[in-house]
């Protein structure tokens, strides 16, 4: 191909940043990229939680009750979340049974609905407790443990003629969590348990550990081992405590400063030069499908390379001899 048909338009020096720094890419599967979760869209996340050992991640996103919001259901789910957290003393919901969402969000007195004027949000329920409005949506996902053969993702940052590449620790896909439905489902069972225990002596105030009673019949030994592994992982998720982090908006000064510190090399002249540990032809062999010589289909890969090497040294491939 003539180089003029495919000219080089730019050339960059590639620099690798510190690979020991944890960098996670959060993907919001049901969110339009044009409407990110940030302060400018009135949906800056209020909390980020992680369980580093088991890889669970949760992000709390505020809900605007003035837009496309069912107040009646919001009160029902908010009240269920409030009662569930009170009963569990900070416990939570979800797959691990330990999805604590922290203190309930403060409820305002009135909410302005689209085209419907103001709606009273305060008031009491049938037992005289103050009702709460569900104001937070929880998104959750899990960090996938890297395995051999998985792609290595990089974050690229351009600065002049330099291209700074930062390895990504993990890509986490976040989806809406239905903790409010779990809390609503929990209320009837707790009410029935309370009714059965009326008249019984008061139990010890010590907190009881939650247990999992799962009965599974596996046809093969391999399936039994897999089930046992899943139950052990579930127990680890339950037992591990959440680590909470503050969320910094992308437009905050602190975010820009962190970007400069962890995504851009400040002292380029002090960086060591990388040296290739593999030859160009070996690199092509590892990156490409096996190469086949059309004239000799039995020769692929290493054998084909050795044959070409002999040809380059002036030797001819082995062939039959002529008698004269």
C-alpha positions, 0 to 999 in steps of 0.5 A: 500500500502506498504510504500516501494513502494512509499517512501518519497524522500523529505520533505520541510517546506512550507512558505507563502510570503506577499499576499499584493504584486501584482504578475502577470503571463503573458502568451504569447499564440503564443510564443514558451517557448524556445524563451522568450521575453528577451534581449538574444533573442533581443526582450526585451519588451520596455514598459508595460502599465496597466489600474488598474481599468479596468484591461487592459494590453499591452506590446510592443515587438520590431520587428526585420525587418531583419528577415521575414519582409515585408518592404513595408507593414512595411512602410505602417503600420508604416506610418499609425500609425504615422499619426494616433497618430499625428491626435489624439494627442497621442490617440490610438486604440483598444477596449477601444479607448484609446490604446495610444502607446506613441511616435513612434519608431525611424526609421533607414536609412537602414535595412538589409534583409535576402538574399536581401542586404540592403533596404533603409528605409528613404525617403519621402511620397507623401506629403513630410513627413518622412516615418516610419517603424513599429518596435513594436508589441503590445500584449494585454490582460485583468486581469480577476476579481477573483470570488468565486470558482476560483483556487488560483495559487501560485509561488513556490521558493525552497531554501534549505529545504524550499518551499516559496509560493507566491500567484498570483494576476492574470494570463493575457493571451496576444495576438497580438493587431492589432492597425496598422490595426485600424490606416490604416482604420482610414486614409481614413475616416479622409481624407474624413472628411477633404475634406467635411470640406474644405471651412468651418470656422476653428473649436475650437482648444479645444479637443473634447471627443470621443463618442460611438454611439451603437444601440442594440436591445435586446429581453430580459430585462436581455440582455439589462442590460448586454449590458448596463453594457458592454457599461459602462465598455467600457466607463470606459476603454476609460476614464481611463489613462494608467500607464506605467512601466519600463521592467527589463530583467530577467538577470538583477541584479535588477530582481534577487534582486526583486526575493529575496525581494518578493519571498523569506523570509529572516527572517524565524525564525520570521514567525508565525506558521499556525494553522489549523481551520478545522479537517482532516475529514472535510477537506476531505469532502470539497475537495472530492465528497460526500461519500456514504455508499454502505450498506446504500446509503441514508447516505452521507456526514454528516449523514455518518460521524455521523454513523461512529462516533457512531460505534467508540463509541461502539454504534450499528446502530438502527435496529429491536428488536427480540421477545423471 
